[in-house]
Amino acid sequence: MTYPGGKLNEEKVFKDPVHRYIHVRDTIIWELIGTAEFQRLRRIRQLGTSYLTFHGAEHSRFNHSLGVYEIVRRIIDDVFRDRPQWNEDERLLCLCAALLHDLGHGPFSHSFEKVFHLDHEAFTQAIILGDTEVNRVLRKVKHDFPKKVAEVIAKTYENKLVVSLISSQIDADRMDYLQRDAYYTGVSYGHFDMERILRVMRPREDQAVIKYSGMHAVEDYIMSRYQMYWQVYFHPVTRSAEVILTKILHRAKELHQKYYEFKYQPVHFYSIFEDEISLEEYLKLDESIVMFYFQAWQEEDDAILADLCRRFMNRNLFKYIEFNPNSQMKMWMELNTLFKKAGINPDYYLVVDSSSDLPYDFYRPGEEEERLPIHLLMPNDEVRELSRQSEIVEAISGKKRTDHKLYFPQDLIEQLSSKRKVKEQILNLLKGD
């Protein structure tokens, strides 16, 4: 498949702190980057509320998408090229799917999705297939090319090797975000030897495999991912900000449904509050829009909405304690009752938040999320699943770690001077007395 115009007259490069340079030689990639839908990703942070924990984490989905594209470009142009198992006809499809894989993310990404029951991958496919600039660029290749790109992102495309480059347990998406997020947060956990992994990656019929000689680099990658999740992505301060963010959105939706008269009417949220958002309206939402409302809602007459917005905008976050739902539910119920007595709404100010991660899993047929395992290419050309060869990976395979925390407003509790007994009971329960 040949895009009209084919190659650019002169290669374009983006200076990148992670990959040094991102190279664009194909006209279609350059035109896709210039579309309104792709430029929107500049206004959506890659790490949501993490900037309130790690002040450098201001990078965007735009940065990350370019990085994923660059890794895939290097794999197929430098490593897979001329190998018998690789079909060069799939090249543009791979590059476009890599570039566009996060196109449907909304503001504050996963937090926003949870509140409004949205799916960014479904919106990504809708953008690719809908009446958009992206769709018009993709159709220049062939009328059914947008459909193929959407299928890769949906993981339904017939060539599973293409899918695995963008979505597997060792894919370009993860390899970019681990390094990029480590760079911008200033931590060292996410660094691994990507150069080595790329050098030993080989195409096979249904996925990319890793030569056995590169096993230790893959072990390092998996441990880097594990550390990043628990030290960065699930950081308790970031989760506190996410709790407040989600509660703001819940409160605004509840007030809208009760016909509350906002001083600053949430016109950008009307359709999403009514669960009938169109693609056009969704694309108008980005973090600058959301932050405008949070800034404005600090002046609302509703005390809960105004307080939560002030907390988020000024980083006055909730405190937390470790929480075990198996043994501490009675304590949580008692706190619920005491919060009500104190005049603090527990629906918005007493929140159990859970995080869990499965660092690596082997293939388990029939499970809800079937994970394609990482395979090693042995010296005798046999393919073996990673955990059968690596003792390190075997030790963590299939082991899901879950962490629960109870979030609450320490300052509001401390201010309960007229309800001293209730205040003491709450503080004693939170201390575990």
N, C-alpha and C positions, 0 to 999 in steps of 0.2 A: 504494500500500500504506500503510495507516494503522495505526499502533501503538495498541492500546487505551490510552486516556488521553491520547494525542497529546502535547501540550506540558505542561511543568511549570507549576504555578501561578505560580511565580516563577523567573526565570532564575538558574542557579547559575554562579558564576565561580571559576576557580582562578587565583590570582596566579602569574604565570610570568615568570622573568627574561629569557626570549627573546622571547615574544610579548606581554608585559605582562599580558594576560588571556586565559584560555581560557574560552569561553562555552558553556554547556550549556543548551539550551532543550528538547530532546527527552527524554521520559521514558525511552525505551529506552536512550539513551546514559548517562543517570544511573544506571539500574539495572545496566547492563553494568559501569560503573566500580566498582560496589559488590560485584561477584561475587568469590568467593574466588580464582578463576583469574586475574582481572585484578589484584587486590591483591597476588598473589604477585610480580608484576613489580617491586614496591617493593624486593624482596630480591634483585634481579639487576641488577648494574651494567651500564650502557650500554657502557662501554669496558673491561670485563674487567680485565686487570692494569695498565691505564694509570695507575691511581691510585698505583702505585709509582714512576712517572716524573713525573707531573703531580699534585701532591698534592690539587688541587681536583677531580679527575675522579671524584667519588664519586656522580655522578648515576645514575639508574636507568632501566630500560626503561619503567617507569611514567611518568616525566617525558616521555620521548621519545614514547611512544604518545599521550599527551594532545596533544603538540605536532603530531604528524602529523594527528591528528583535527582540530585547530584550523585548520591550513592547508587541508585539504580542505573544511572547513566554509566558510571564507572564499571559496574558489574557487567552490563551487557555489551558495552563498547570495548572494555579492556580485558575482561576475564572470559566471558562466554563467546565472544566473537570467533567465528570459524570453527567452533566445536560442533561435532555432528549432532549432539542432542539439542542444540539451540537453533530455533527457527528465526532468521533475521526479519521475517515478515512481522514478527510480534514486537519489534523494537519500538515503534512509535506508540503502540498501545501501552507498553510498559511505562514509557516515559510520561505519557499523559496521565495514566492512572496514578503514578507516583506523585506527580505534581498536584493533582486534584483530589487526593484521597481525603483531605480534611476540609474540603470546601464548604460543607454544611454545618460546621461548628457554629454554635450561637455564643452570645456573650457569656463569659464565665463558664463556658462549655458544660462540663458534667453536672455542676450544681444547678444550672439553668434547666438542663434536660430532666433532672430528677423531679424538680418542682412541677414542671408543666407536662411531664410524661412525653417528652420528645425523643427523637432518635436522629442524631446528627448524620449517620450514614444514610438514612432515608432521605434527608434533605440534600445530602451530597448527590445522590442519584437523581433527585427531583431537579436540581440545578443543572446537572449534565443533560438531562432529557427534556427539560422545559424550554420555555420561550426566553432564553438568556443569551448573553454575548458568548458565554462558554460553549453553549450548544451550537451556535452559528459557526464558531471557529472549528469545532470538531467535525461538523458536517462537511467542511471543505475537503476532508479526507475521503469520506464516503458516507452515504446517507445513513448507514447502520453503524457507523463508527462510534457515535455517542452511546448507543446501546451496549456495545462491547466494553467500553470504558466503565460504564455503570455496572456491568456484570463482574468485572474484575474487582471493583470495590465491594460489591455485594457477595463476593466469593463464590459466585455461581458460574463463572466463565469456564469453558470446557478445558482449557489448558491450565492445569493446577500449578505448573511451574511458574507461570506468569503471576498467579495469585500469591504464591508463596514468597515472592520477592517483596511484596508489599504487606502481606498479612500471614505471619507464621510466628513461631517462637524465636526465630532469629531472622528478622526482616529489616529492610532499610528504614522503616518507620521507627522501630525501637533503637536501631543503631544510631540514628540521628538524635532522637529526643534524649537518650541517656547522656550523650556527650554534650549536646547543646544545653540541656538543663543543668548539668554539672558546671559548665562554663559560666553560665549566667547567675547561678546561685552561689558560685565561689567554692563549691565543695569538690573533693577529689574522688568521691565514690564512683561516679559514672564513667570514669575513664577506663578504657580497655584497648587492646591492640586491634583496632578495626582493619588496619592495613594488612595484618597477618590473616585475619578472617577472610577478607576479600581475595587475597592471593590464593587461598586454598579452597575457595567456593567453586563447586562444579555443578553444571546443569544435569538434571536427570528427568525422566519422563514426567514425574508428578511433583517434584520439588527440587530446590537447590540443596545439595548435600555438602558436607565439609570433609576434606581429606583428613585421614586419621592423624597426620602429622600436625594438624592445627587444633587438636582437641583441647590443649591447655589454654589456648586463646579463647575458645568457646566457654570453658569453665570460668575464666576470668570475666567474660561478658555476662554470664548468668549471675555470678556473685555481685557484679556491679549493679545489675538490675535489682537484685534483692536489697542491696544497701540503699539505693536511690529511693525505693519505695518507702522504706521505713525511716530513713533519715531526712528525706525531702518531701516526697509526695504525700505521705501520711503524717507529716509533722503536726503535733497537737495545736500549735498556734495557727497554722494554716487552716486546720480543721475548725478551730474556733471561729475564724473569719467566715468560713463556708457556712457554718451553722447560722451565724447572724445574717449572712446574705440570703440564705434560703428562707429564713423567718421573715425577712423584709418582703420577699416576693409572695410568700404565703399570706402575710398580713394585707398587702396591697390587693391581692386577689379577693380575700375575704371581705374587705371594705367595699370593693367594687360590687360584689354580689349582694351586699347589704344596702346598696344605693347611697353610700357615703359620699358627701360632696367634697371632693378633693380641691384644695386651693390650686394645685397644679395637676390638672386632669391627665391621667396616664394614657393619652391617646394612642401611643405606640404599643400599648399593652392590651387594648380593648379586645382585639380578636383572639389573642393568646389566653386571656382570662376566660373567654367564652369557648375555648377549645375548638376554634374554627379558623386558625391562622392560615393565610394563603402564603404561597412562596414569595410573592412580591412583598408582602408585609414582613415576612421573616427576614428577608434580605436587608430590610431597613434597620433591623436591630443589630447593634454592636455595643461595645462596652462604653463608648462615649455617650450614647443615648441613655443607657442604664445609669451611668454615674451622674448624668444631669438630673434624673429623677431623684436619685438618692440625695443629691445635694439639696434639691428643692424641698423634698419631703421632710427635711429636718425642721421645717417651719409648720408642719401640719398640726391640726388641732388634735388628731388622734395621738395620744401620748405614747402608745406602743410603737407605732410606725415612726414617729419623730425620734424616739429614743434609740431605736434600732439603727436608723439611718445615721444619727450622730455617732453612734458607736462604730459603725463601719467606716464612715468618712474620716473619723479622727483616731482610729485604731484603739478604741477603748473596748477591748475584746473580753469575752467571758473567760473566767478561770475554769480549771478542770481538775478532776480527780480520776484515778483509775476506777473502773467499774466492772463488776462481774455480774452479768444478768442472771446467772444460775443461782447465785447466793445472795444477791443484794436487791432483789426486786421489792422485798418488804421495805427496805430502807428508802427506795425510790418512791414507793407509794406513800410512805409517811412524809417525805419531803414534799410530794405533790399537795398533800393536805395542808401542810404548814405554809407553803407558798401562797395558797389560796387565802388562808387566815391572815397572812401578812399583806395581802393585796397585790401580790406579784403573780401575774398570770403564768402558770407552769407550762402552758402550751407554747409559750414563746421564750420562756426564761429558764426552763429546766429540760435539758436535751441530752439524750443518750445518743452518742455518735459511734458508729462501728466502722472499722476499716479492715479489709482482709486482702491477702495476696497469695497467689500460688506461683512461686518463682519458676518452676518447671514441672511439666507433667508429660508422661508418656501417653500413647494413644489408648483411649478407653472407649471402645465402640458402644454406641447407644446412649452415652451420657449427653446431658443437655448441651454442654460446650465441648465438642470433640476437638481435642488439640492435636494438630499434626506435630509429631515429635521431631527433634533434630536428629538427623541421621549422619553417621560417619561413613566415609568411603574408605574401606580397608585396603591394604596393599594388594590383596588378591582380587580386588574389584567387587568384593561382597559389601553390601550395605548393612550397617548395624545401628540400632537405636542407641543414642548417646549414653543413657544411664547404665547400659549393659557393659560399657567400657570404662566409664569414669566413676570412681568411688565417691568423688566429691558430689557429682550430680545425683548419683544414686541415693546419697544420704538425704537429699532435700526433695527428691521427686515425689510428687503427689501430696506433699505436706503443706496444707493450707494454714497460714498463720492469721489469726484474727485478734484485733485489739479493740477494746471498748473504753470509752471515756464519758464521764458525766460533766456537762458544761452548765455553768450558772453565773449570774452577775454578782460577784463578790461585793461590789460597791453598793448595790441596792440593798443587799442583806445588812451590810454594816450601817446603813442609814436608818435602820428600823429602830430608832430611839424610843418611839412611843409604844413599841410592841417588844419590849426587852425580853420577855419570856420566850416568845416565838422565835426571836432572833437567836437566843442562846440554844434553843432546841435545834434549829436549822444548822447552826455552826457546829454543834456537837455531832450531829449526824454526818456532816460533811468531813469532820475530822476522824470519824470512825469510833467515837466514844460510845 
